[in-house]
Amino acid sequence: MSALNPWFAIPTDLGSWRARTKTAFQAEIFALLLTMCKEEVSNYLKQTILICSDSKALQAICAPRRKSELVLECGDALEPDKKMINLVMVPRHTGKISGNERADELARSGPMGYCQGPKLLSGISRRYLTIENILLQSLVEGFGYPFENHEVISDSGYILSIHRIPSGIKRRQSNKRPIKKRVALFQHGLLSASDMWLFRGPKYDLPYTLADAGYDVWLSNMRGNIYSRAHKTLNPDRDPEYWDFSLQEVAYYDFPAVLDYILNLTRQENLYFIGHSIGSSVGMMFCSLRPEYNSKVKLHLALAPLVTHTITLAHKLLLAPVMPLMQVAITSRIYNVLPRRRHFSNLIEILCNDGMPTQSLCLSIMFLLMGQDYEQFNTTTIPEAFSYFPSGTSVYLAQQTWQFFSTGDFAALDYENELINLHKYNKTTPPIYNLSMVTHPISLHYGEGDLIVTRKDMDSIHKKLPNPVGIFPVPFKNFNHLDFIWANDVKKLVYDRLVMIMDKYR
């Protein structure tokens, strides 16, 4: 296979997938899907891409009926509204088509070629082949790091996608006997996903730093986001019941499943937990609801955890429409809020890119919510950052987050209906999460420029926790809520300190 206008070579890094394909035909389909998802294709979405091949895979994809799930997945990726890609059947490999030289070379190399027929082993799970997972794998491996996708099924039937970087660049080629590594688990915040910790690369992002330092790094995805939209019996696109969850269910069902899976696979007794915003909040809720898991968290690094908050007048006025809009969404049976959409990313790029007159408005809105910090925010990254954000969630999960922020109570979601509350909690009022039950060590980190989580909030949490490590302000005056992920100097200002604290809790 090859692509013309512009041309790039077939991916030759299919070795890790050879053992997962059952037939040569599956390998061809997967190679085509991976080719389409390569970053080079994404960069040329506004141009016509031609993929040329004499493979039967193209015939199967172009057939009126597609029977294989793998072929369906690949066909969906080729829909005209998603990518400007045309398939071209090439009669054998004649070498007469400009730009097809690499495919000709591979064809002439015969069965000894590296990309020829895969081993006949187990098949590929369709969920592993989602466009998003392939693109994320391409991103991480493009930085030189190994990448794995794992599935975890919670007791409530939700299928969660968690990502793994098992080693760093320097340790990847080691031939020494495998040793049990310290395990670090990352949890993203509201409307986010695991890729928010990864897209800027090893110069900025903490998971790569920990992988290079010898940690076994895992990144979780909350149910309902772009990577974790699956269930044993429910379809998120057809069944409203799929979206009937808040942070309560994530904490009670999903977190135990994720921790048990990781610790069983790595044969470790406990792990380090790094959470941002509500990602950290759910970590506390989890051990309040399931205190038997406190022993499995060696150390919790809480980055701007939203637990208790005193809302400002400016935020009250700015965010006044939030609850009414959520109620309208529920009434209109819109349960999946702010899923990831390409047209949204394109709109942000148009409005907020460098040189656009509307960029100042974009920054003003963002800083009004999060805190003003022009020095640490690189405006040129806005289009890329918003191609990874938002990632979708349940309207009820978003409601509970807003409830934390607006009421200051660390409590389960109030459905404002006594019968629903009674069904959910066996009482007519939502229960308060008891922080005295959260006995694992927690270090609290906040930015002095953060308008969402303040020093007052940190003091309140610190008093209620039985085993706090301390409160650590970021040594930069205007450091805001998103700076924990996006700041230019976040490694020097935050991450280096986190690594030092983790080293003390070996």
VOGU-3710 file (C-alpha; in Angstrom, 3 decimals, decimal comma):
1> msalnpwfai> 0,000/0,000/0,000  1,035/3,564/-0,464  -0,487/7,007/-0,485  -0,208/9,621/-3,221  -0,600/13,430/-3,065  1,206/13,533/-0,697  3,059/10,204/-0,569  4,269/8,399/2,502  5,456/4,848/3,021  3,439/2,028/4,484
11> ptdlgswrar> 3,985/1,725/8,261  6,705/-0,838/8,862  6,190/-1,038/12,639  3,581/-3,810/12,478  5,713/-6,333/14,358  3,891/-5,750/17,645  0,576/-6,489/15,916  1,628/-9,623/14,014  0,944/-11,852/16,979  -2,537/-10,375/17,406
21> tktafqaeif> -3,757/-11,098/13,886  -5,307/-14,408/12,976  -4,935/-14,320/9,192  -2,980/-12,491/6,525  -6,242/-10,858/5,417  -6,734/-9,417/8,931  -3,178/-8,101/8,812  -3,866/-6,347/5,507  -7,039/-4,711/6,839  -5,242/-3,637/9,979
31> allltmckee> -2,302/-2,272/7,988  -4,743/-0,183/5,959  -6,452/1,119/9,107  -3,125/1,955/10,716  -1,943/3,662/7,532  -5,012/5,908/7,505  -4,490/6,817/11,131  -0,863/7,768/10,814  -0,144/11,334/11,783  1,037/12,055/8,253
41> vsnylkqtil> -2,503/11,429/6,969  -4,035/13,587/9,692  -1,801/16,457/8,661  -3,195/16,349/5,113  -6,908/16,065/5,832  -7,612/19,040/3,568  -6,057/17,260/0,603  -7,122/14,160/-1,280  -5,255/11,054/-0,197  -4,961/8,047/-2,519
51> icsdskalqa> -4,182/4,642/-1,012  -3,042/2,242/-3,721  -2,878/-1,529/-3,335  -3,607/-4,823/-5,065  -4,699/-6,300/-1,726  -7,989/-8,159/-1,328  -8,466/-5,928/1,710  -9,449/-3,069/-0,596  -11,959/-5,267/-2,381  -13,546/-6,225/0,952
61> icaprrksel> -13,807/-2,623/2,130  -15,328/-1,456/-1,166  -17,808/-4,346/-1,289  -21,541/-3,493/-0,878  -21,723/-5,698/2,224  -19,088/-5,722/4,941  -19,313/-8,789/7,152  -16,138/-8,622/9,259  -16,076/-6,310/12,288  -12,522/-5,380/11,382
71> vlecgdalep> -13,595/-4,443/7,846  -16,505/-2,444/9,283  -14,087/-0,541/11,547  -11,860/0,257/8,607  -14,815/1,220/6,418  -16,147/3,578/9,079  -12,775/5,333/9,141  -13,047/5,926/5,413  -16,411/7,688/5,453  -16,174/10,847/3,297
81> dkkminlvmv> -17,139/13,178/6,146  -14,222/11,925/8,214  -11,288/11,725/5,799  -10,659/12,708/2,196  -9,242/9,305/1,281  -9,772/7,357/-1,940  -8,892/3,708/-2,447  -7,232/2,746/-5,745  -6,843/-0,845/-6,935  -3,397/-1,347/-8,494
91> prhtgkisgn> -3,067/-4,368/-10,823  -0,260/-6,253/-9,120  2,875/-4,287/-8,325  4,005/-3,164/-11,772  6,216/-0,361/-10,538  4,671/2,027/-13,081  2,842/4,288/-10,633  4,777/7,234/-9,270  4,820/7,176/-5,489  4,231/3,411/-5,262
101> eradelarsg> 7,923/2,545/-5,143  7,916/1,473/-1,490  4,997/-0,920/-2,039  6,741/-2,317/-5,133  9,916/-2,854/-3,144  8,043/-4,748/-0,425  6,204/-6,862/-2,995  9,431/-7,826/-4,791  11,032/-8,837/-1,481  8,616/-11,774/-1,375
111> pmgycqgpkl> 7,604/-13,796/1,687  10,842/-12,987/3,488  9,728/-9,344/3,858  9,103/-8,175/7,403  5,544/-7,045/6,711  4,486/-10,216/4,920  1,978/-12,720/6,389  1,547/-12,578/10,156  1,646/-15,492/12,549  -1,622/-17,375/12,975
121> lsgisrrylt> -2,382/-16,598/16,580  -5,216/-14,912/18,485  -7,450/-12,315/16,828  -7,683/-8,602/17,599  -10,379/-7,146/19,808  -12,382/-4,615/17,778  -12,098/-2,087/20,600  -8,303/-2,155/20,351  -8,661/-0,995/16,766  -10,545/2,224/17,393
131> ienillqslv> -9,114/5,178/15,543  -8,442/6,971/18,838  -6,368/4,155/20,335  -4,322/3,752/17,162  -3,625/7,478/16,974  -2,605/7,580/20,639  -0,301/4,612/20,166  1,241/6,383/17,169  1,706/9,524/19,277  3,451/7,778/22,190
141> egfgypfenh> 5,561/5,476/20,039  6,478/8,478/17,927  8,271/9,832/21,005  10,128/6,523/21,299  8,150/4,947/24,145  6,322/1,609/24,224  2,536/1,750/24,484  -0,135/-0,733/25,506  -3,920/-0,584/25,633  -5,763/-2,671/28,236
151> evisdsgyil> -9,433/-3,256/28,917  -10,932/-3,435/32,397  -14,545/-4,459/33,049  -16,101/-3,030/36,198  -18,729/-4,848/38,260  -21,395/-2,631/36,676  -20,451/-3,821/33,177  -18,592/-0,740/31,929  -15,586/-1,504/29,745  -12,756/0,887/30,528
161> sihripsgik> -9,723/1,532/28,370  -6,521/2,106/30,326  -3,189/2,911/28,737  0,277/1,798/29,755  3,855/2,922/29,188  5,714/-0,059/30,699  9,212/1,372/30,360  11,207/4,372/29,263  13,438/4,822/26,247  16,686/3,953/28,001
171> rrqsnkrpik> 15,277/0,838/29,687  13,288/-0,516/26,756  16,131/-2,438/25,134  17,468/-3,899/28,356  18,107/-7,672/28,235  18,305/-8,006/31,978  15,877/-10,192/33,890  12,554/-8,341/34,359  12,050/-6,810/37,783  8,952/-5,605/39,541
181> krvalfqhgl> 8,734/-1,872/39,023  7,017/0,775/41,053  3,615/1,456/39,531  2,177/4,928/38,901  -1,467/5,501/37,923  -2,654/8,805/36,401  -6,253/10,025/36,495  -7,439/12,902/34,327  -9,890/15,653/35,267  -13,331/16,687/34,029
191> lsasdmwlfr> -14,046/16,241/30,294  -10,522/15,038/29,763  -8,789/11,756/28,891  -5,476/9,979/29,291  -3,996/11,725/26,247  -3,990/15,068/28,100  -1,001/13,741/30,031  0,832/12,663/26,860  0,452/14,912/23,824  3,219/17,433/24,554
201> gpkydlpytl> 5,925/14,783/24,819  8,779/13,836/27,189  10,099/17,389/27,484  6,935/18,414/29,349  4,730/15,468/30,332  5,184/13,597/33,620  4,305/10,031/32,446  7,373/9,951/30,191  9,577/11,273/32,997  8,377/8,544/35,360
211> adagydvwls> 8,784/5,873/32,690  12,395/6,959/32,165  12,885/6,889/35,942  11,900/3,212/36,024  8,186/3,398/36,822  5,522/1,239/35,219  3,133/4,007/34,117  -0,642/3,561/33,703  -3,247/6,119/32,640  -6,931/5,594/33,353
221> nmrgniysra> -9,950/6,812/31,398  -13,267/7,485/33,111  -16,315/5,760/31,710  -18,032/7,744/28,988  -14,987/9,520/27,568  -13,617/8,988/24,083  -11,589/5,889/25,063  -14,056/4,253/27,475  -17,359/4,263/25,569  -18,231/0,581/25,874
231> hktlnpdrdp> -20,358/-1,714/28,018  -21,088/-5,426/28,185  -24,762/-4,969/27,296  -25,474/-1,260/26,754  -24,751/0,821/23,664  -23,760/4,435/24,454  -25,233/5,611/21,139  -28,632/3,980/21,677  -29,196/3,314/25,390  -29,775/6,288/27,714
241> eywdfslqev> -29,145/3,922/30,637  -25,481/3,854/29,684  -25,128/7,515/30,728  -26,888/7,107/34,077  -23,789/7,596/36,210  -22,024/10,255/38,231  -18,687/10,351/40,020  -20,255/8,089/42,666  -20,349/5,108/40,304  -16,882/5,853/38,927
251> ayydfpavld> -15,475/5,829/42,461  -17,381/2,811/43,761  -17,214/0,459/40,763  -14,542/1,559/38,303  -11,616/2,547/40,493  -11,530/-0,797/42,372  -11,635/-2,678/39,058  -8,782/-0,597/37,621  -6,574/-0,903/40,715  -7,162/-4,638/41,049
261> yilnltrqen> -6,385/-5,202/37,378  -3,135/-3,217/37,450  -1,871/-4,658/40,731  -2,702/-8,232/39,701  -0,958/-7,828/36,356  2,141/-6,137/37,777  2,195/-8,321/40,932  2,521/-5,293/43,138  0,776/-4,657/46,450  0,219/-0,920/45,986
271> lyfighsigs> 0,766/1,971/43,614  1,303/5,719/43,352  -1,790/7,674/42,340  -1,542/11,023/40,530  -4,831/12,849/39,985  -5,663/16,268/38,583  -8,755/18,217/39,682  -11,734/15,843/39,964  -9,392/12,997/39,029  -7,886/13,464/42,471
281> svgmmfcslr> -11,308/14,081/44,045  -12,551/10,695/42,816  -9,458/9,081/44,329  -10,544/10,399/47,732  -14,195/9,431/47,151  -13,045/5,955/46,177  -11,227/5,302/49,456  -14,030/6,909/51,454  -16,550/4,508/49,907  -14,156/1,524/49,770
291> peynskvklh> -11,729/2,045/52,685  -10,255/-1,428/52,225  -8,389/-0,007/49,225  -6,409/2,536/51,249  -3,623/-0,010/51,684  -3,306/-0,297/47,907  -2,422/3,392/47,478  1,189/3,971/48,497  0,935/7,732/47,934  -1,690/10,032/46,445
301> lalaplvtht> -0,358/13,131/44,690  -3,361/15,481/44,563  -2,973/18,231/41,943  -5,579/20,928/42,586  -8,211/18,514/43,950  -11,758/19,888/43,812  -13,237/18,811/47,152  -14,487/21,834/49,055  -14,738/25,300/47,571  -16,026/28,774/48,375
311> itlahkllla> -17,394/30,102/45,111  -16,664/33,713/44,166  -19,271/36,199/42,981  -17,591/36,388/39,562  -17,908/32,642/39,122  -21,527/32,697/40,292  -22,399/35,233/37,632  -20,306/33,671/34,872  -21,496/30,112/35,495  -25,107/30,847/36,421
321> pvmplmqvai> -26,423/29,226/33,203  -24,626/25,914/33,860  -27,311/24,128/35,898  -30,248/25,316/33,745  -28,396/24,126/30,633  -27,785/20,725/32,223  -31,464/20,424/33,086  -32,375/21,304/29,505  -29,947/18,632/28,278  -31,549/15,986/30,521
331> tsriynvlpr> -35,064/17,021/29,486  -33,972/16,824/25,854  -32,451/13,362/26,469  -28,928/14,628/25,808  -26,854/12,656/28,280  -23,421/12,709/26,648  -22,062/16,216/27,130  -19,215/17,775/25,147  -17,882/14,704/23,324  -14,752/15,136/21,260
341> rrhfsnliei> -15,613/16,514/17,836  -13,297/17,568/15,027  -15,441/20,561/14,098  -15,038/21,921/17,644  -11,249/21,643/17,381  -11,375/23,357/13,994  -13,493/26,189/15,436  -11,044/26,700/18,318  -8,179/26,785/15,833  -9,950/29,467/13,787
351> lcndgmptqs> -10,871/31,621/16,779  -7,931/31,133/19,141  -4,856/30,610/17,007  -1,915/33,002/17,069  -2,564/36,056/14,921  -6,353/35,826/15,148  -8,092/38,953/16,507  -10,396/36,742/18,606  -7,530/35,040/20,460  -7,646/37,609/23,274
361> lclsimfllm> -11,318/36,731/23,834  -10,457/33,026/24,051  -7,767/33,701/26,636  -9,984/36,055/28,622  -12,714/33,427/28,971  -10,230/30,710/29,916  -8,414/32,868/32,462  -11,643/34,167/33,961  -12,511/30,557/34,847  -9,093/29,146/35,712
371> gqdyeqfntt> -6,918/32,086/36,709  -4,797/34,445/34,645  -1,333/33,247/33,665  -0,016/34,549/30,348  3,594/33,671/31,139  3,104/29,918/31,582  0,552/29,431/28,799  1,944/28,907/25,302  -0,759/30,230/22,975  0,650/28,353/19,980
381> tipeafsyfp> -0,420/25,066/21,617  -4,120/26,032/21,805  -5,195/24,238/18,602  -3,302/21,081/19,529  -4,499/21,118/23,149  -8,123/21,471/22,105  -7,794/18,618/19,657  -7,531/16,497/22,840  -10,170/18,363/24,817  -13,032/17,974/25,599
391> sgtsvylaqq> -13,417/14,196/25,574  -17,025/13,752/26,681  -18,743/12,604/29,859  -22,152/12,005/31,400  -24,338/15,002/32,174  -24,776/13,624/35,712  -21,019/13,434/36,282  -20,715/17,043/35,135  -23,592/17,985/37,456  -21,855/16,489/40,467
401> twqffstgdf> -18,641/18,339/39,651  -20,588/21,586/39,434  -22,230/20,704/42,765  -18,796/20,396/44,436  -17,805/23,765/43,038  -21,000/25,683/43,726  -22,037/24,319/47,134  -18,693/23,533/48,727  -20,044/20,154/49,896  -18,068/16,988/49,141
411> aaldyeneli> -21,223/14,953/48,607  -22,871/12,531/46,203  -25,002/14,004/43,446  -28,319/15,433/44,606  -30,871/14,433/41,954  -33,321/16,869/43,562  -35,826/14,032/43,640  -36,275/12,128/46,899  -37,330/8,923/45,155  -34,244/8,892/42,902
421> nlhkynkttp> -31,969/9,733/45,844  -33,587/6,931/47,832  -32,995/4,495/44,985  -29,385/5,579/44,560  -28,308/6,020/48,196  -30,996/4,361/50,360  -31,745/7,789/51,783  -33,565/10,877/50,545  -30,535/13,168/50,800  -27,144/12,526/49,161
431> piynlsmvth> -24,434/11,265/51,552  -21,325/13,295/52,401  -17,996/11,626/51,590  -16,136/11,044/54,836  -12,520/12,158/54,411  -11,573/10,639/57,776  -11,878/7,256/56,029  -9,192/8,228/53,505  -6,158/6,990/55,415  -3,547/6,671/52,659
441> pislhygegd> -0,914/9,461/52,519  -1,909/12,448/50,360  0,233/15,389/49,275  -1,820/18,463/48,347  -0,590/20,735/45,544  -2,161/24,006/44,429  -1,391/27,124/42,416  -1,666/30,577/43,966  -3,293/31,875/40,770  -5,899/29,081/40,657
451> livtrkdmds> -9,477/30,402/40,932  -11,041/26,929/41,168  -8,960/25,423/43,977  -7,523/27,900/46,482  -5,297/27,844/49,553  -8,424/28,063/51,703  -9,728/24,918/50,033  -6,413/23,142/50,660  -6,467/24,063/54,358  -9,994/22,684/54,672
461> ihkklpnpvg> -9,029/19,351/53,068  -5,809/19,120/55,088  -7,700/19,414/58,393  -10,045/16,561/57,484  -7,475/14,079/56,201  -5,977/11,689/58,781  -2,683/11,205/56,931  -1,730/14,326/54,929  1,834/14,627/53,661  1,597/18,410/53,439
471> ifpvpfknfn> 0,374/21,370/51,416  2,678/22,393/48,588  2,079/25,680/46,759  3,604/25,905/43,292  6,458/28,457/43,444  4,991/30,713/40,766  2,571/33,483/41,666  0,053/33,140/38,808  0,055/29,348/38,452  -3,545/28,355/37,616
481> hldfiwandv> -5,743/25,240/37,425  -4,763/24,123/33,922  -1,082/24,931/34,420  -0,685/21,569/36,183  -1,070/20,037/32,722  -0,188/22,790/30,229  2,334/25,176/31,837  5,579/25,838/29,996  7,669/25,203/33,127  5,449/22,608/34,804
491> kklvydrlvm> 8,279/20,084/34,955  10,535/22,427/36,910  7,761/23,981/39,004  5,734/20,858/39,853  6,844/17,530/38,439  10,405/17,515/39,794  8,997/17,990/43,292  6,477/15,185/42,756  9,274/12,788/41,794  11,199/13,741/44,936
501> imdkyr> 8,154/13,106/47,145  7,537/9,770/45,427  11,138/8,762/46,065  10,567/9,317/49,801  7,680/6,830/49,715  9,461/3,884/48,150
//
